Amino acid sequence: MADADWGTASDFEDLNGQVAIVGVGESEHTKASGRSDLEIAAEAIEKALNDAGLTPADVDGIMFNRGAGSLFDAAAFHAHFGTKHDIWESDRGGGMVWAGTAPYAAAKAFRNRKAKVIVNSFAVAWATQRSSMTGGPGKFHAEEQFKANLEVPFGFFPQPVYFASIARRHMHEFGTTSAQLGSIAVSCRRHANRHPGAVMREKTLSLDQYLKRPFLADPLRVEDCCLISDGGGAFVMTTAERARDTPKPPVIAAGVGQARSKSGSYWSQQPDFTATPQVFCAPKAFEMAGITAADVDVLALYDPFTIAALMQIEDMGFCAKGEGGPFVEGSRLDFDGGALPYNTHGGMLSHAYVLGIAHVIELVRQLRGEAASQVGNADIAVYGGYTGHMASTLVLRRS
Amino acid sequence: MSRFPLPDVEWERTQPYFEGAVVGELRLPRCANCAGYNWFPPERCYYCDSDDLNWEACSGQGSLFSYTVVNRAFVKPFKTVTPYVTALISLAVEPRVRLVSYIVDCPPSLLEMDMPLDVVFRPLPFFDEGALFAGEAPIVVPMFRPLTAGSAS
């Protein structure tokens, strides 16, 4: 086994019970829409505020991300809603790992009396931008100089290539099969077929169809890779006390964790090549929430590729390392009767490519009992974020 | 600035890697304190934190840690290059070093995980006839091929 110290978890204070998610909203998820990411984010925020029974004047905190996607800050908020009041800002929000850690930053802001109602949003217009190559998921990697010199010229670019080589090594070390990776894609597609907002709502996928599809970068097929779409999401957070007055049942943040790999975003150089930093942060988040993996009723994982989901399932302790293949096989991830209901909205593979924010929204809907593919008696839900060299874990529970 | 997808061979952090390839040497930063080879080139040794790192030539023998056959060009410059095999190569002198390069002189069907490999020095495929930078002075880089009895370097 590679060095056990290839990554580290952040030392987070306890937030269990301090933050509630009281409103969620999603834009339409589409192929190229011609809209800007700010317009899309605004649509999601309007819907989230409606869902929370709040008005724009109630919002005194906003979270976004500078690295990718929409930069919906206080100025953008005022420009859209015609408001003028003071709004606390944090750039430690958005999607990806930050969709999981936003409640942690919110808890701090609530404690320090910086804000009472915080909106976190994330949107991308990458389907629209793709034709002009002005943005998109590959941009960061193409511009990073070590990658530009030591990976890109050698064809190790973009992300499907990274994860194809990880998948092959996982297969070699643990005997993981194409059919097992395919099971993840098929469960996600089945869930998307049942979800009114999913990009892949009308397109079914069987395991036989999956196995007959050509390789994009073997052993990955197109169906192993996330969509590219335009879309966004937002969720509204407040303190657990304030949440008692909101129209929908609040969902409580019970545990949170964050970790990073020391080899940065150089997947090629990560000593433990077939693992994610979930190994470091999931145990911390579970401990904070006072749960074990066995207590989780529904799981949502940041899933750019089937193999990225498979590794996180192992690394979060839902099964032993290397046993993810048999664990996900067949319909074991399905919402109805699966051993571990997973990405019940379809995930980034089949719902939409909004980088995790829709995952958190789906979990909130599951815990409220209003999901399209509702898991029976869902009390505990977990989001796993995995972006580049970072991972995050968010445990949510029904209030 | 490099011209995508070409490397900036003059960037100081990786310059000796490309200079070595021109003269047929695989050069890597080696730690004077613990003797470990480091990759990607760090400011301080990954293993012992020493800052006494020097570029040295080393054996190009290694093994196939992982690979993928890329069948579709994800970006335009690779259109004339696909299908190709891009791989991670674990070096025999320092298994902790994982180089990224092409596997050449071997049909994909004959590739086997962990198979022994040896370095060769070839121009990047973007200078081939019909490719994006055809006609320009080619950039030579380390690539890898199956190790055979006669190819030990």
Boltz contact constraints between the chains, C-beta under 6 A:
constraints:
  - contact:
      token1: [A, 146]
      token2: [B, 40]
      max_distance: 6.0
  - contact:
      token1: [A, 148]
      token2: [B, 2]
      max_distance: 6.0
  - contact:
      token1: [A, 149]
      token2: [B, 7]
      max_distance: 6.0
  - contact:
      token1: [A, 149]
      token2: [B, 14]
      max_distance: 6.0
  - contact:
      token1: [A, 150]
      token2: [B, 40]
      max_distance: 6.0
  - contact:
      token1: [A, 150]
      token2: [B, 100]
      max_distance: 6.0
  - contact:
      token1: [A, 151]
      token2: [B, 100]
      max_distance: 6.0
  - contact:
      token1: [A, 152]
      token2: [B, 5]
      max_distance: 6.0
  - contact:
      token1: [A, 153]
      token2: [B, 5]
      max_distance: 6.0
  - contact:
      token1: [A, 153]
      token2: [B, 6]
      max_distance: 6.0
  - contact:
      token1: [A, 153]
      token2: [B, 7]
      max_distance: 6.0
  - contact:
      token1: [A, 153]
      token2: [B, 124]
      max_distance: 6.0
  - contact:
      token1: [A, 154]
      token2: [B, 86]
      max_distance: 6.0
  - contact:
      token1: [A, 154]
      token2: [B, 100]
      max_distance: 6.0
  - contact:
      token1: [A, 154]
      token2: [B, 101]
      max_distance: 6.0
  - contact:
      token1: [A, 154]
      token2: [B, 102]
      max_distance: 6.0
  - contact:
      token1: [A, 155]
      token2: [B, 84]
      max_distance: 6.0
  - contact:
      token1: [A, 155]
      token2: [B, 86]
      max_distance: 6.0
  - contact:
      token1: [A, 156]
      token2: [B, 86]
      max_distance: 6.0
  - contact:
      token1: [A, 156]
      token2: [B, 100]
      max_distance: 6.0
  - contact:
      token1: [A, 158]
      token2: [B, 74]
      max_distance: 6.0
  - contact:
      token1: [A, 161]
      token2: [B, 68]
      max_distance: 6.0
  - contact:
      token1: [A, 164]
      token2: [B, 68]
      max_distance: 6.0
  - contact:
      token1: [A, 165]
      token2: [B, 66]
      max_distance: 6.0
  - contact:
      token1: [A, 165]
      token2: [B, 68]
      max_distance: 6.0
  - contact:
      token1: [A, 168]
      token2: [B, 66]
      max_distance: 6.0
  - contact:
      token1: [A, 169]
      token2: [B, 66]
      max_distance: 6.0
  - contact:
      token1: [A, 172]
      token2: [B, 113]
      max_distance: 6.0
  - contact:
      token1: [A, 215]
      token2: [B, 71]
      max_distance: 6.0
  - contact:
      token1: [A, 216]
      token2: [B, 72]
      max_distance: 6.0
  - contact:
      token1: [A, 217]
      token2: [B, 68]
      max_distance: 6.0
  - contact:
      token1: [A, 217]
      token2: [B, 70]
      max_distance: 6.0
  - contact:
      token1: [A, 218]
      token2: [B, 68]
      max_distance: 6.0
  - contact:
      token1: [A, 218]
      token2: [B, 69]
      max_distance: 6.0
  - contact:
      token1: [A, 268]
      token2: [B, 88]
      max_distance: 6.0
  - contact:
      token1: [A, 268]
      token2: [B, 98]
      max_distance: 6.0
  - contact:
      token1: [A, 268]
      token2: [B, 100]
      max_distance: 6.0
  - contact:
      token1: [A, 269]
      token2: [B, 40]
      max_distance: 6.0
